[in-house]
Amino acid sequence: MSNLPIPRPGVLSIDAYVPGKSAAPGATRAFKLSANETPLGPSPRAIVAARDILEESALYPEGSSRNLREAIGAQFNLDPARIIAGAGSDEVLELLALAYIGPQDEGVYSQYGFLEYKIVTLSAGGRPVVAPEKNYSADVDSLLSCVNEKTKLVFLANPNNPTGSYLPEEEVRRLAASLPKQTILVIDAAYAEYVTRTDYSAGINIVDEYTNVVMTRTFSKIYGLAGLRLGWGYGPSAIIETLNRIRPPFNISSIASAAGIAALADAEHIQKAIEHNTRWLPWLTNEISALGLEVLPSVANFIAIRFPSTPGLTAVDADQFLTKKGLILRAIGTYGMPDFLRLTVGGQEANHAVVSALKEFMQKGKNSFKNE
């Protein structure tokens, strides 16, 4: 027998979440385009608010994040009592799994859905169930076919990371209406602010119509507060009250809360981020597609690029080539997409640099292949 403490069954079978690399050794300058962070940074108001609250760091934050929840409620016309704050929306996902999934229970998610869904399901002792996608997009019928009496949570990233696809509101409503009352639909809308499609809903109105639907959101993307770890969830009173029973005390720092409140109020900064993405997302898609690479349609602030299986032109080759030039993209083989790299929409200089580098990469790869 081992002389070391033994974790409960299943824990060691969990593949820990591995974030994309953040450095390019040897490059004179690096552009991190691997984590879907906003190139505009946080709101100046958020920076000031975070600095101003530092003098109170010796004091515990208000335990329920009341001020933040009230600010979110005012911004989106929601009841603050039905909002829970988390250290990133990841914590809200974890709380949902811990509260509702036990041994023999199941959590369902789509084939190329966010890796955290599998992790939180396993960490709660449950069984993750994968629903096949169609054309790299979640499919309602496929998700429903995986649901049974053991299904406690159905996770839907909308838009989805890492593919950038989305389900129209009509399809999400069909999913919600078709689920058993004891199964919770979790709509992960981390990238909702970037979506400009008229048939899209982040899920607030759907939550209001059902007793088993929860929506999660984050301050890590368009608000530029990824380093402060701040997110939130909105759901039926009974579910939010349940989550608060197991939520860690003081889980949101005073600094994160103050910055989040200020970020919500800076409509101009948010609009600039939307306009920047609306300009550069199609530009990157068109420019990279023109190089002969497939780009999956995206409504978020990133694109997934498929590379050929030809030696010298693979995603692995491209990743190495780009990294040497200081362009850091996200390899997504862990998502079952080994032929793809995910590219965050960056600033103007970074966007031009990555297109220029990809053009050089494709030309070198083709020439090398011809010379063999």
C-alpha positions as CSV (number, residue, x, y, z in Angstrom):
1,M,0.0,0.0,0.0
2,S,1.1,3.5,-0.7
3,N,2.4,5.5,2.3
4,L,0.9,8.7,0.8
5,P,-2.5,10.2,1.2
6,I,-4.9,8.7,-1.4
7,P,-7.4,11.0,-3.1
8,R,-10.9,9.7,-3.6
9,P,-11.6,7.5,-6.7
10,G,-11.6,9.4,-10.0
11,V,-9.6,12.5,-9.0
12,L,-6.3,11.3,-10.4
13,S,-8.1,10.5,-13.7
14,I,-8.8,14.1,-14.3
15,D,-6.6,15.9,-16.8
16,A,-5.9,19.3,-15.3
17,Y,-6.8,22.3,-17.3
18,V,-3.7,23.5,-19.2
19,P,-3.9,27.1,-20.3
20,G,-2.3,28.3,-23.6
21,K,1.3,29.3,-23.4
22,S,2.0,32.9,-22.6
23,A,5.6,33.4,-23.6
24,A,7.7,33.2,-26.7
25,P,11.4,32.5,-25.6
26,G,13.9,34.2,-27.9
27,A,11.4,36.6,-29.6
28,T,12.3,40.2,-29.3
29,R,8.6,41.1,-28.9
30,A,5.6,38.9,-28.2
31,F,1.9,39.2,-28.9
32,K,-0.1,36.9,-26.6
33,L,-3.1,35.8,-28.8
34,S,-3.8,32.6,-26.9
35,A,-6.3,33.4,-24.2
36,N,-9.0,35.5,-25.8
37,E,-8.1,38.5,-23.7
38,T,-9.2,42.0,-24.9
39,P,-6.4,44.0,-26.6
40,L,-8.0,47.2,-25.2
41,G,-7.2,46.2,-21.6
42,P,-9.5,47.1,-18.7
43,S,-11.5,50.3,-18.4
44,P,-9.5,53.2,-17.0
45,R,-12.3,53.6,-14.5
46,A,-11.8,50.0,-13.3
47,I,-8.1,50.6,-12.8
48,V,-8.8,53.7,-10.7
49,A,-11.4,51.9,-8.6
50,A,-9.1,49.0,-7.9
51,R,-6.3,51.3,-6.8
52,D,-8.6,53.3,-4.6
53,I,-9.8,50.3,-2.7
54,L,-6.3,49.0,-1.9
55,E,-6.2,51.0,1.3
56,E,-9.0,48.8,2.6
57,S,-7.1,45.6,1.9
58,A,-6.8,44.8,5.6
59,L,-10.6,44.4,5.8
60,Y,-12.6,41.4,4.6
61,P,-14.8,42.1,1.6
62,E,-18.6,42.2,2.1
63,G,-19.4,38.5,2.1
64,S,-22.2,38.3,-0.4
65,S,-20.7,40.8,-3.0
66,R,-23.8,42.8,-2.5
67,N,-22.6,46.0,-4.2
68,L,-21.4,44.1,-7.2
69,R,-24.6,42.1,-7.5
70,E,-26.6,45.3,-7.2
71,A,-24.5,46.9,-10.0
72,I,-25.0,43.8,-12.2
73,G,-28.7,43.9,-11.4
74,A,-29.0,47.5,-12.4
75,Q,-27.1,47.0,-15.6
76,F,-29.1,44.1,-16.8
77,N,-32.4,44.7,-15.0
78,L,-32.1,41.6,-12.8
79,D,-33.0,40.8,-9.2
80,P,-29.7,40.9,-7.3
81,A,-30.9,38.2,-5.0
82,R,-30.9,35.8,-8.0
83,I,-27.2,36.6,-8.8
84,I,-24.2,34.9,-7.5
85,A,-20.6,36.2,-7.8
86,G,-17.7,33.9,-8.5
87,A,-14.0,34.0,-8.8
88,G,-14.4,33.9,-12.6
89,S,-17.5,32.2,-14.1
90,D,-15.4,29.0,-13.6
91,E,-16.2,29.0,-9.9
92,V,-19.9,29.3,-10.6
93,L,-19.7,26.2,-12.9
94,E,-17.8,24.4,-10.2
95,L,-20.4,25.3,-7.6
96,L,-23.2,24.0,-9.8
97,A,-21.4,20.7,-10.3
98,L,-20.7,20.3,-6.6
99,A,-24.2,21.1,-5.6
100,Y,-26.1,18.9,-8.1
101,I,-23.7,16.2,-9.3
102,G,-22.9,13.1,-7.2
103,P,-21.7,9.6,-7.9
104,Q,-23.5,8.0,-10.8
105,D,-24.8,11.4,-11.9
106,E,-24.0,12.8,-15.4
107,G,-23.0,16.1,-16.9
108,V,-23.6,16.5,-20.6
109,Y,-21.7,18.9,-22.9
110,S,-21.0,19.2,-26.6
111,Q,-18.0,17.6,-28.3
112,Y,-15.9,20.7,-28.6
113,G,-17.2,22.5,-25.6
114,F,-15.2,24.2,-22.9
115,L,-12.9,21.7,-21.1
116,E,-13.9,22.9,-17.7
117,Y,-17.3,21.2,-18.0
118,K,-15.6,17.8,-18.0
119,I,-13.3,18.8,-15.1
120,V,-16.1,20.1,-12.8
121,T,-18.2,17.0,-13.5
122,L,-15.4,14.6,-12.7
123,S,-14.3,16.7,-9.7
124,A,-17.9,16.3,-8.3
125,G,-17.7,12.5,-8.7
126,G,-19.9,12.4,-11.8
127,R,-19.6,11.1,-15.3
128,P,-19.1,13.4,-18.2
129,V,-21.1,12.6,-21.3
130,V,-20.1,14.1,-24.7
131,A,-22.7,15.0,-27.3
132,P,-21.4,14.9,-30.9
133,E,-21.4,18.3,-32.8
134,K,-22.4,19.1,-36.3
135,N,-20.0,21.3,-38.3
136,Y,-18.2,22.3,-35.1
137,S,-21.4,23.6,-33.5
138,A,-23.5,22.2,-30.7
139,D,-26.6,20.3,-31.8
140,V,-29.7,20.4,-29.7
141,D,-31.0,17.0,-30.8
142,S,-27.6,15.5,-30.1
143,L,-27.5,17.0,-26.6
144,L,-31.0,15.8,-25.9
145,S,-30.2,12.3,-27.0
146,C,-27.6,12.1,-24.2
147,V,-30.0,13.1,-21.4
148,N,-31.5,10.5,-19.1
149,E,-32.6,10.2,-15.5
150,K,-29.0,10.5,-14.4
151,T,-28.4,13.8,-16.1
152,K,-28.1,16.6,-13.6
153,L,-26.4,19.3,-15.7
154,V,-26.3,20.2,-19.4
155,F,-23.6,22.7,-20.2
156,L,-23.9,24.9,-23.3
157,A,-21.2,27.4,-24.2
158,N,-22.9,30.0,-26.3
159,P,-20.9,31.3,-28.1
160,N,-18.6,28.2,-27.8
161,N,-15.0,28.2,-27.0
162,P,-12.8,27.2,-28.9
163,T,-14.9,27.0,-32.1
164,G,-16.6,30.4,-32.0
165,S,-20.0,28.9,-33.1
166,Y,-23.3,29.8,-31.5
167,L,-26.9,28.6,-31.2
168,P,-29.7,31.0,-32.1
169,E,-32.1,31.8,-29.3
170,E,-34.8,29.7,-30.8
171,E,-32.6,26.6,-30.6
172,V,-31.6,27.3,-27.0
173,R,-35.2,27.7,-26.1
174,R,-36.0,24.3,-27.7
175,L,-33.3,22.8,-25.6
176,A,-34.6,24.3,-22.4
177,A,-38.2,23.3,-23.1
178,S,-37.2,19.7,-23.8
179,L,-35.1,19.0,-20.7
180,P,-36.6,17.2,-17.7
181,K,-37.4,19.6,-14.8
182,Q,-34.7,18.0,-12.6
183,T,-32.0,18.7,-15.2
184,I,-30.3,22.1,-15.1
185,L,-29.4,23.8,-18.4
186,V,-26.2,25.9,-17.8
187,I,-25.8,28.6,-20.5
188,D,-22.2,29.8,-20.4
189,A,-22.3,33.2,-22.1
190,A,-18.7,34.3,-21.5
191,Y,-18.4,35.9,-24.9
192,A,-22.0,37.3,-25.1
193,E,-21.0,40.9,-25.3
194,Y,-19.2,40.3,-28.6
195,V,-22.1,38.8,-30.4
196,T,-23.9,41.1,-32.9
197,R,-26.3,38.6,-34.4
198,T,-29.9,39.5,-34.1
199,D,-31.0,35.9,-33.4
200,Y,-28.8,35.5,-30.4
201,S,-29.7,35.7,-26.7
202,A,-27.3,35.5,-23.8
203,G,-29.9,33.7,-21.9
204,I,-31.4,36.1,-19.4
205,N,-34.9,35.9,-20.8
206,I,-34.7,32.1,-20.9
207,V,-33.6,31.9,-17.3
208,D,-36.6,34.0,-16.4
209,E,-39.0,31.5,-18.0
210,Y,-37.7,28.3,-16.5
211,T,-37.0,26.9,-13.0
212,N,-34.0,24.9,-14.3
213,V,-31.9,27.3,-16.4
214,V,-28.8,29.2,-15.2
215,M,-26.7,31.7,-17.1
216,T,-23.1,32.4,-16.3
217,R,-21.1,35.4,-17.4
218,T,-17.5,36.7,-16.9
219,F,-15.5,39.9,-16.5
220,S,-12.5,38.2,-18.0
221,K,-13.2,38.9,-21.7
222,I,-14.7,42.2,-22.9
223,Y,-14.2,43.9,-19.5
224,G,-10.5,43.1,-19.4
225,L,-10.4,41.9,-15.8
226,A,-9.1,38.3,-16.4
227,G,-6.3,38.8,-13.8
228,L,-8.8,39.7,-11.1
229,R,-10.9,36.5,-11.5
230,L,-14.5,37.8,-11.5
231,G,-17.7,36.3,-12.9
232,W,-21.3,35.8,-12.0
233,G,-24.3,33.6,-12.5
234,Y,-28.0,34.3,-12.7
235,G,-30.7,31.7,-12.0
236,P,-33.8,30.7,-10.2
237,S,-33.9,31.7,-6.5
238,A,-33.9,28.0,-5.4
239,I,-30.7,27.3,-7.4
240,I,-28.9,30.4,-6.3
241,E,-29.8,29.9,-2.7
242,T,-28.4,26.3,-3.0
243,L,-25.1,27.6,-4.5
244,N,-24.7,30.2,-1.8
245,R,-24.7,27.4,0.8
246,I,-21.5,26.0,-0.5
247,R,-19.9,29.2,-1.9
248,P,-16.6,29.9,-0.2
249,P,-16.8,32.8,2.3
250,F,-15.4,36.1,0.9
251,N,-14.8,34.4,-2.5
252,I,-14.7,37.8,-4.3
253,S,-11.9,40.3,-3.3
254,S,-12.8,43.9,-2.6
255,I,-10.5,44.9,-5.5
256,A,-12.2,42.6,-8.0
257,S,-15.6,43.8,-6.9
258,A,-14.7,47.5,-7.1
259,A,-13.1,47.1,-10.5
260,G,-16.1,45.1,-11.8
261,I,-18.6,47.7,-10.7
262,A,-16.6,50.4,-12.4
263,A,-16.1,48.3,-15.6
264,L,-19.9,47.8,-15.9
265,A,-20.4,51.6,-15.8
266,D,-17.9,52.4,-18.5
267,A,-20.3,52.0,-21.5
268,E,-17.8,53.9,-23.8
269,H,-15.0,51.4,-23.2
270,I,-17.3,48.4,-23.7
271,Q,-18.5,49.9,-27.0
272,K,-15.0,50.5,-28.2
273,A,-14.2,46.8,-27.6
274,I,-17.3,45.8,-29.5
275,E,-16.4,48.0,-32.4
276,H,-12.8,46.8,-32.4
277,N,-13.9,43.2,-32.6
278,T,-16.6,43.9,-35.2
279,R,-13.9,45.4,-37.4
280,W,-11.1,42.9,-37.0
281,L,-12.9,39.6,-36.7
282,P,-14.0,39.6,-40.3
283,W,-10.8,41.1,-41.5
284,L,-8.7,38.2,-39.9
285,T,-11.2,35.6,-41.2
286,N,-11.0,36.9,-44.7
287,E,-7.2,37.5,-44.8
288,I,-6.4,34.1,-43.4
289,S,-9.0,32.3,-45.5
290,A,-7.3,33.9,-48.6
291,L,-4.1,32.1,-47.7
292,G,-5.9,28.8,-48.3
293,L,-6.6,28.0,-44.6
294,E,-10.0,27.1,-43.3
295,V,-11.3,29.4,-40.7
296,L,-14.4,28.4,-38.7
297,P,-17.2,31.0,-38.6
298,S,-17.0,32.8,-35.3
299,V,-19.1,35.3,-33.4
300,A,-16.7,35.7,-30.5
301,N,-13.3,37.5,-30.2
302,F,-11.3,34.6,-31.6
303,I,-11.2,32.3,-34.6
304,A,-10.2,28.6,-35.0
305,I,-7.9,28.0,-38.0
306,R,-7.5,24.6,-39.5
307,F,-4.1,23.6,-41.0
308,P,-3.3,20.9,-43.5
309,S,-2.0,17.5,-42.6
310,T,0.8,18.0,-45.1
311,P,4.3,17.8,-43.4
312,G,5.6,21.3,-42.9
313,L,2.2,22.8,-43.0
314,T,0.6,21.3,-39.9
315,A,-0.8,23.1,-36.9
316,V,2.2,21.9,-34.9
317,D,4.5,23.4,-37.5
318,A,2.6,26.6,-37.6
319,D,2.6,26.9,-33.8
320,Q,6.4,26.5,-33.7
321,F,6.9,29.0,-36.6
322,L,4.6,31.6,-35.1
323,T,6.0,31.3,-31.6
324,K,9.5,32.0,-32.9
325,K,8.2,35.2,-34.3
326,G,6.6,36.2,-31.0
327,L,3.1,35.3,-32.0
328,I,1.5,33.1,-29.4
329,L,-1.6,31.2,-30.5
330,R,-3.5,28.4,-28.7
331,A,-3.0,24.8,-29.7
332,I,-6.4,23.1,-29.1
333,G,-5.5,19.4,-29.6
334,T,-6.8,18.8,-26.0
335,Y,-10.2,19.8,-27.4
336,G,-10.0,17.0,-30.0
337,M,-9.0,19.5,-32.6
338,P,-5.3,18.8,-33.3
339,D,-5.3,20.3,-36.8
340,F,-6.4,23.7,-35.4
341,L,-4.9,26.8,-33.7
342,R,-7.1,29.3,-32.0
343,L,-6.3,33.0,-32.6
344,T,-7.5,35.8,-30.4
345,V,-8.4,39.0,-32.1
346,G,-5.6,41.3,-31.1
347,G,-4.7,44.9,-31.7
348,Q,-4.0,46.3,-35.1
349,E,-0.2,45.6,-35.1
350,A,-0.7,42.0,-33.8
351,N,-3.4,41.3,-36.3
352,H,-1.3,42.4,-39.3
353,A,1.8,40.6,-37.9
354,V,0.0,37.3,-37.6
355,V,-1.4,37.5,-41.1
356,S,2.0,38.4,-42.5
357,A,3.6,35.5,-40.6
358,L,1.0,33.0,-41.7
359,K,1.5,34.1,-45.3
360,E,5.2,33.5,-44.9
361,F,4.6,30.1,-43.2
362,M,2.3,28.9,-45.9
363,Q,4.7,29.9,-48.7
364,K,7.7,28.3,-47.0
365,G,5.8,25.1,-46.3
366,K,4.5,24.8,-49.9
367,N,8.0,25.4,-51.3
368,S,9.5,22.9,-49.0
369,F,6.9,20.3,-50.0
370,K,7.6,21.0,-53.7
371,N,11.4,20.5,-53.2
372,E,11.1,17.1,-51.7
